[in-house]
Amino acid sequence: SVIINSDGIVVDNIIPVIDGIADGKSYCIAPTVTIFDDNLDIVTLNGIAVDLQQGKLTVYPAKGEQTIVATDKSGNSKTVRITVYDNHLWDEGEVIEEATTTTEGKIKYTCKHCGDSKIEPIAKKAPSAPDTGDGTSIWLWFLIAFASGGILITLTIRERKRKA
């Protein structure tokens, strides 16, 4: 494209640059975009002209995809489409290191929107009760003691009745 101005004739076939984001990507934090072109004419966000602040534009969360178009005075343009969410949406997490009684574990969460990840600790496991070597339940011992007491009482009553 050709621009005719007081500097003469300028041949401009350079497309404007939109930096700081990638086309088709999702973000969970409002990205600040840098837009530059020596002959920049207009920048639109979702079809509405916007004023850049020192060549920058912050794209805030909105429902659905947003479109940024930068056009220079020669008609060259660059279009980028992104989606901006207002928060991460973490998955259920994947344990990458099991917790033990002596060390913390690690769990990795991945954002369902933008793909970012974070790793958080898993608390150490509580130590278990010491093993006595007896695999039977304590309740079984109570039942045996109760039954033995009942048998002892019955035998004692019979012995007293027999002596009387």
C-alpha positions as CSV (number, residue, x, y, z in Angstrom):
1,S,0.0,0.0,0.0
2,V,1.1,3.6,-0.7
3,I,0.7,6.6,1.6
4,I,1.1,10.0,0.1
5,N,1.9,12.8,2.7
6,S,4.2,15.7,3.3
7,D,7.1,13.3,3.5
8,G,6.4,12.2,-0.1
9,I,5.3,8.7,-1.2
10,V,5.6,6.0,1.4
11,V,5.3,2.4,0.4
12,D,3.9,0.5,3.4
13,N,3.4,-3.3,3.2
14,I,4.2,-3.9,6.9
15,I,1.4,-5.4,9.0
16,P,0.9,-3.9,12.4
17,V,2.2,-5.9,15.4
18,I,0.0,-7.0,18.3
19,D,2.4,-8.3,21.0
20,G,1.8,-9.9,24.4
21,I,-0.9,-12.3,23.4
22,A,-1.3,-15.2,21.0
23,D,-4.2,-15.6,18.5
24,G,-6.8,-18.2,19.7
25,K,-5.4,-18.4,23.2
26,S,-7.4,-18.1,26.5
27,Y,-6.2,-16.0,29.4
28,C,-7.4,-16.0,33.1
29,I,-5.7,-12.7,33.9
30,A,-6.5,-9.5,31.8
31,P,-3.5,-9.4,29.4
32,T,-1.9,-6.1,28.4
33,V,-1.3,-5.9,24.7
34,T,1.3,-3.8,23.0
35,I,0.4,-2.6,19.5
36,F,2.7,-0.8,17.2
37,D,3.1,0.3,13.6
38,D,4.8,3.4,12.2
39,N,1.6,4.4,10.4
40,L,-1.0,3.0,12.9
41,D,-4.4,4.4,12.1
42,I,-7.0,2.6,14.3
43,V,-7.3,-0.1,16.8
44,T,-10.6,-1.8,17.6
45,L,-11.7,-4.1,20.4
46,N,-14.8,-6.1,19.5
47,G,-15.6,-3.6,16.7
48,I,-15.3,-0.5,18.9
49,A,-12.4,2.0,18.4
50,V,-10.1,2.2,21.4
51,D,-7.4,4.6,22.4
52,L,-4.0,3.1,23.3
53,Q,-2.2,4.2,26.4
54,Q,1.5,4.5,25.5
55,G,0.9,1.9,22.7
56,K,-0.8,-0.5,25.2
57,L,-4.3,-1.9,25.6
58,T,-5.6,-4.1,28.5
59,V,-8.2,-6.7,27.5
60,Y,-10.5,-7.3,30.4
61,P,-12.7,-10.5,31.0
62,A,-15.8,-10.7,28.9
63,K,-18.2,-13.4,27.9
64,G,-16.9,-15.2,24.8
65,E,-14.2,-14.5,22.3
66,Q,-12.8,-11.0,21.9
67,T,-11.3,-9.6,18.7
68,I,-8.6,-7.0,18.4
69,V,-7.9,-5.4,15.0
70,A,-5.0,-3.0,14.4
71,T,-5.1,-1.2,11.0
72,D,-2.5,1.2,9.6
73,K,-3.1,4.1,7.3
74,S,-2.2,2.0,4.2
75,G,-5.0,-0.5,5.1
76,N,-2.7,-3.2,6.4
77,S,-4.3,-4.9,9.3
78,K,-3.7,-7.6,11.9
79,T,-6.5,-9.5,13.7
80,V,-6.1,-11.4,16.9
81,R,-8.9,-13.3,18.7
82,I,-8.6,-14.2,22.4
83,T,-10.8,-15.3,25.3
84,V,-10.3,-13.7,28.7
85,Y,-11.8,-15.2,31.8
86,D,-12.0,-13.6,35.2
87,N,-10.5,-16.5,37.1
88,H,-8.8,-19.9,36.7
89,L,-11.0,-23.0,36.7
90,W,-8.8,-25.7,38.2
91,D,-9.2,-29.4,37.5
92,E,-9.4,-32.0,40.2
93,G,-5.6,-32.3,40.3
94,E,-3.1,-35.1,39.7
95,V,-1.0,-36.4,42.6
96,I,2.6,-36.3,41.4
97,E,4.1,-37.3,44.7
98,E,2.4,-39.2,47.4
99,A,2.6,-37.9,51.0
100,T,4.2,-40.1,53.6
101,T,4.5,-39.9,57.4
102,T,7.9,-38.1,56.9
103,T,7.4,-36.0,53.8
104,E,4.7,-33.8,52.2
105,G,3.3,-34.9,48.8
106,K,2.6,-32.8,45.8
107,I,-0.5,-32.3,43.7
108,K,-0.6,-30.5,40.3
109,Y,-3.7,-28.6,39.2
110,T,-4.3,-27.4,35.6
111,C,-6.6,-24.6,34.6
112,K,-9.4,-25.8,32.3
113,H,-9.5,-22.3,30.6
114,C,-5.9,-21.4,29.9
115,G,-3.8,-24.4,30.6
116,D,-1.7,-22.8,33.4
117,S,-0.7,-25.1,36.2
118,K,0.1,-24.9,39.9
119,I,1.6,-27.3,42.3
120,E,0.4,-27.5,45.9
121,P,1.6,-29.5,48.9
122,I,-0.2,-32.5,50.3
123,A,0.0,-32.7,54.1
124,K,2.1,-35.5,55.6
125,K,0.1,-38.6,56.6
126,A,-0.6,-39.0,60.3
127,P,1.4,-41.9,61.8
128,S,-0.7,-44.9,62.4
129,A,-1.2,-46.7,65.8
130,P,1.7,-48.9,66.7
131,D,1.3,-52.5,65.5
132,T,1.0,-54.9,68.5
133,G,1.3,-57.9,66.3
134,D,-2.2,-58.9,67.1
135,G,-4.4,-58.6,64.1
136,T,-7.7,-59.2,65.9
137,S,-10.1,-56.5,66.8
138,I,-10.3,-55.0,70.3
139,W,-14.1,-55.6,70.1
140,L,-13.5,-59.3,69.8
141,W,-11.6,-59.3,73.1
142,F,-14.4,-57.4,74.8
143,L,-16.9,-59.9,73.5
144,I,-14.8,-62.8,74.8
145,A,-14.4,-61.1,78.2
146,F,-18.2,-60.5,78.5
147,A,-19.1,-64.1,77.5
148,S,-16.5,-65.4,80.0
149,G,-18.0,-63.3,82.7
150,G,-21.5,-64.6,81.9
151,I,-20.3,-68.2,82.0
152,L,-18.5,-67.6,85.3
153,I,-21.7,-66.1,86.8
154,T,-23.8,-68.9,85.6
155,L,-21.4,-71.6,87.0
156,T,-21.3,-69.7,90.3
157,I,-25.1,-69.6,90.6
158,R,-25.4,-73.3,89.8
159,E,-22.7,-74.2,92.3
160,R,-24.4,-72.2,95.1
161,K,-27.8,-73.8,94.3
162,R,-26.2,-77.3,94.4
163,K,-24.7,-76.6,97.8
164,A,-27.9,-75.2,99.2
